[in-house]
């Protein structure tokens, strides 16, 4: 999805800013930071992942946990903000 067509919500922008500041983090930390339910955060992360802004990978220490990181496109987007 091109950045011109991408519509970032306030919550998604908070998530992107948090990832930029903290680096790779788990979904629970994002949920705690944003004061949103894990289910709500999962939806936002899914949309950001579909847009190519974040990546979600399995934590090698815990297969149930996902680690979220900014992609190159996400970093470029945040650097323009």
C-alpha positions, 0 to 999 in steps of 0.5 A, spaced: 500 500 500 502 506 498 504 511 503 499 516 500 493 512 500 495 510 507 490 512 513 493 512 519 489 512 526 491 516 532 492 509 535 496 506 530 500 513 530 501 512 537 503 504 536 508 507 530 511 512 535 512 507 541 515 502 536 520 507 533 522 509 540 523 502 543 525 498 537 522 491 537 517 489 543 511 484 544 504 485 543 503 486 551 507 492 552 504 495 546 497 494 549 499 496 556 502 503 553 496 504 548 491 503 554 488 498 549 485 491 549 490 486 546 484 484 541 484 492 539 491 492 539 492 486 534 487 489 529 491 495 529 497 491 528 494 487 523 492 493 519 499 496 519 502 489 517 498 489 511 500 496 510 507 494 510 509 498 516 510 493 521 512 486 521 510 481 526 514 475 528 514 469 533 518 470 539 523 464 539 523 464 547 515 463 547 511 461 541 505 464 543 508 471 543 509 475 537 514 481 537 513 487 533 518 491 529 517 497 524 519 495 517 523 499 513 517 503 510 515 504 517 521 507 519 521 511 513 514 513 514 516 515 521 522 519 519 517 524 515 513 525 521 
